[in-house]
Amino acid sequence: MKKIFACLLIAALSPSVWALEAADQQRLSSIQNRWAHIQYEVAEKQRAAAFEQLFGETQAFTSQRPVLAEAWIWQGIVTSSWAGAQGGLGALGKAKDAKADLEKSLTLDPKALQGSAYTSLAALYDRVPGWPIGFGDSDKAEQLLKQALQLNPDGIDSLYFWGDHLYRQKRYAEAKAALQKALQAAPRPGRETADAGRRKEIAALLVDVNKKLD
């Protein structure tokens, strides 16, 4: 189960949170940066405990600001990452919780963070086992990713997960094109750690894609 969620590194997302009030923007940025630090800089054995602590902060955020789609998006992201770090029987339950959080965000504002809820949901559908164990569905993942790309066609995350999906579908030439485009995405101010981590993931996946194309 741990391997299933190991790639749920849904770093997100748009640097543009200027529509939020200043206090909410600061809170969101803090969660984003702590997520990136845990995911990419903390030792693997220590991540589950760190994500559990960060989940407490996201839960407080959604409790205090329940109408903010951005808060629900990041609760879903942190919960997904916590599942990946923890593994075991509890991972699927956390994935279902993350799915509910992301779906909640879509009811509030589907365009929040440039539609990153679609990207994050798609990653879950692509990686979670299908019926009867879980809710995984590659067709649903593709539908969600296309919605994400309509809102954020040049984003590093939307393009990375689109490329990953294409790779899983054995559409290797298309995957390579998407991943190469992802590497050209504009840097996100204040998200340097997340960008660096994502670029490493893209480079690693490109190695696998190129092996399939040889």
C-alpha positions as CSV (number, residue, x, y, z in Angstrom):
1,M,0.0,0.0,0.0
2,K,2.9,2.3,0.7
3,K,4.1,2.1,-2.8
4,I,0.7,2.9,-4.1
5,F,0.7,6.3,-2.4
6,A,4.4,7.0,-2.6
7,C,3.9,9.2,-5.7
8,L,1.1,11.2,-4.3
9,L,3.4,14.2,-4.2
10,I,0.8,16.8,-5.1
11,A,2.8,19.9,-4.5
12,A,0.7,22.3,-6.0
13,L,-0.1,24.5,-7.4
14,S,-0.5,28.1,-8.1
15,P,1.7,30.7,-6.6
16,S,-1.2,33.1,-7.0
17,V,-3.2,33.3,-3.8
18,W,-3.6,37.0,-3.9
19,A,-7.4,36.8,-3.9
20,L,-7.2,35.6,-0.3
21,E,-7.0,37.9,2.7
22,A,-3.5,38.6,3.8
23,A,-3.8,36.3,6.9
24,D,-5.2,33.4,4.9
25,Q,-2.5,33.9,2.2
26,Q,0.2,33.8,4.9
27,R,-1.3,30.7,6.4
28,L,-1.6,28.9,3.1
29,S,2.0,29.8,2.1
30,S,3.2,28.4,5.4
31,I,1.4,25.1,4.9
32,Q,2.7,24.9,1.3
33,N,6.3,25.5,2.3
34,R,6.2,23.1,5.3
35,W,4.7,20.4,3.0
36,A,7.6,20.8,0.5
37,H,10.1,20.7,3.3
38,I,8.7,17.4,4.7
39,Q,8.2,15.8,1.3
40,Y,11.6,16.6,-0.2
41,E,14.0,17.3,2.7
42,V,12.9,15.3,5.7
43,A,14.1,11.7,6.0
44,E,11.6,9.1,4.8
45,K,11.2,7.5,8.2
46,Q,10.3,10.8,9.8
47,R,7.7,12.0,7.3
48,A,4.6,10.3,8.6
49,A,4.9,12.0,12.0
50,A,5.7,15.3,10.3
51,F,2.7,15.1,8.0
52,E,0.5,14.1,10.9
53,Q,1.5,17.3,12.7
54,L,0.9,19.3,9.5
55,F,-2.5,17.7,9.1
56,G,-3.5,19.2,12.4
57,E,-2.8,22.6,11.0
58,T,-4.7,22.1,7.8
59,Q,-7.6,20.7,9.9
60,A,-7.6,23.9,12.0
61,F,-7.5,25.9,8.8
62,T,-10.6,24.3,7.3
63,S,-12.4,24.4,10.6
64,Q,-11.8,28.1,11.0
65,R,-12.2,29.0,7.3
66,P,-14.6,26.4,6.0
67,V,-15.6,28.5,2.9
68,L,-12.0,28.6,1.5
69,A,-11.5,26.1,-1.3
70,E,-7.7,26.6,-0.9
71,A,-7.8,25.3,2.6
72,W,-9.7,22.1,1.6
73,I,-7.3,21.6,-1.3
74,W,-4.3,21.6,1.0
75,Q,-6.0,19.4,3.6
76,G,-6.4,16.9,0.8
77,I,-2.8,17.2,-0.3
78,V,-1.4,16.8,3.2
79,T,-3.7,13.8,3.9
80,S,-2.6,12.1,0.6
81,S,1.0,12.6,1.5
82,W,0.5,11.4,5.0
83,A,-1.0,8.2,3.6
84,G,2.0,7.8,1.3
85,A,4.4,8.2,4.2
86,Q,2.5,5.9,6.6
87,G,1.6,3.1,4.2
88,G,-0.2,0.0,5.5
89,L,-3.9,-0.5,6.0
90,G,-4.6,3.1,7.0
91,A,-3.4,4.5,3.7
92,L,-6.6,3.7,1.7
93,G,-8.7,5.3,4.4
94,K,-6.7,8.5,4.3
95,A,-6.9,8.5,0.5
96,K,-10.7,8.4,0.8
97,D,-10.5,11.3,3.2
98,A,-8.3,13.2,0.8
99,K,-10.8,12.6,-2.0
100,A,-13.6,14.0,0.1
101,D,-11.6,17.1,0.9
102,L,-10.7,17.8,-2.7
103,E,-14.3,17.2,-3.8
104,K,-15.4,19.7,-1.1
105,S,-13.0,22.3,-2.5
106,L,-14.6,21.8,-6.0
107,T,-18.0,22.7,-4.6
108,L,-16.6,25.9,-3.2
109,D,-14.4,27.1,-6.1
110,P,-13.3,24.7,-8.9
111,K,-10.9,27.3,-10.2
112,A,-9.1,27.8,-6.9
113,L,-5.3,27.5,-7.2
114,Q,-5.7,27.3,-11.0
115,G,-7.9,24.1,-10.7
116,S,-5.3,22.1,-8.7
117,A,-8.0,20.1,-7.0
118,Y,-8.6,18.4,-10.4
119,T,-4.9,17.5,-10.6
120,S,-4.8,16.2,-7.1
121,L,-8.0,14.1,-7.5
122,A,-6.7,12.7,-10.7
123,A,-3.5,11.6,-9.0
124,L,-5.6,9.7,-6.5
125,Y,-7.7,8.0,-9.1
126,D,-4.6,7.0,-11.0
127,R,-2.9,5.5,-8.0
128,V,-5.5,4.1,-5.7
129,P,-6.5,0.4,-6.4
130,G,-9.7,0.0,-8.3
131,W,-12.8,-1.8,-7.3
132,P,-13.4,-3.8,-5.1
133,I,-10.5,-2.5,-3.0
134,G,-10.6,1.1,-3.7
135,F,-11.9,3.8,-6.0
136,G,-9.1,3.9,-8.6
137,D,-10.2,4.7,-12.2
138,S,-7.8,5.6,-15.0
139,D,-10.7,7.0,-17.2
140,K,-11.8,9.3,-14.4
141,A,-8.2,10.4,-13.8
142,E,-7.9,11.4,-17.5
143,Q,-11.1,13.3,-17.4
144,L,-10.0,15.3,-14.3
145,L,-6.5,15.9,-15.8
146,K,-8.0,17.4,-18.9
147,Q,-10.1,19.7,-16.8
148,A,-6.9,20.7,-14.9
149,L,-5.0,21.4,-18.1
150,Q,-7.8,23.7,-19.3
151,L,-7.3,25.8,-16.3
152,N,-3.5,25.5,-16.0
153,P,-2.1,24.4,-19.4
154,D,1.5,25.3,-18.5
155,G,1.7,24.4,-14.8
156,I,4.5,22.1,-13.7
157,D,2.1,20.0,-11.6
158,S,-0.7,19.6,-14.1
159,L,1.8,18.7,-16.8
160,Y,3.7,16.3,-14.6
161,F,0.7,14.3,-13.6
162,W,-0.6,14.4,-17.1
163,G,2.7,12.9,-18.3
164,D,2.6,10.4,-15.5
165,H,-0.9,9.3,-16.5
166,L,0.1,9.0,-20.1
167,Y,3.1,6.8,-19.1
168,R,0.8,4.6,-17.1
169,Q,-1.4,4.2,-20.2
170,K,1.7,3.3,-22.3
171,R,1.4,6.4,-24.4
172,Y,5.1,7.0,-24.2
173,A,5.6,9.6,-26.9
174,E,2.8,11.8,-25.5
175,A,4.2,11.4,-22.0
176,K,7.6,12.5,-23.1
177,A,6.2,15.7,-24.7
178,A,4.1,16.5,-21.6
179,L,7.1,16.0,-19.3
180,Q,9.4,18.0,-21.4
181,K,6.9,20.8,-21.4
182,A,6.6,20.5,-17.6
183,L,10.4,21.1,-17.3
184,Q,9.9,24.5,-19.1
185,A,7.2,25.7,-16.6
186,A,7.9,29.1,-15.1
187,P,9.4,29.1,-11.5
188,R,6.9,29.8,-8.7
189,P,8.1,32.5,-6.4
190,G,8.3,31.3,-2.9
191,R,7.9,27.6,-4.0
192,E,11.6,26.9,-4.8
193,T,11.7,23.7,-2.7
194,A,8.6,22.3,-4.3
195,D,9.7,23.2,-7.8
196,A,13.1,21.6,-7.3
197,G,11.6,18.4,-5.9
198,R,9.1,18.2,-8.7
199,R,11.7,18.7,-11.4
200,K,13.7,15.8,-10.0
201,E,10.5,13.6,-10.2
202,I,10.0,14.7,-13.8
203,A,13.6,13.9,-14.7
204,A,13.3,10.5,-13.1
205,L,10.1,9.7,-15.0
206,L,11.6,10.9,-18.3
207,V,14.4,8.3,-17.8
208,D,11.7,5.6,-17.6
209,V,9.8,7.0,-20.6
210,N,12.9,7.1,-22.7
211,K,13.7,3.5,-21.9
212,K,10.3,2.5,-23.2
213,L,10.9,4.5,-26.4
214,D,14.3,3.0,-27.1
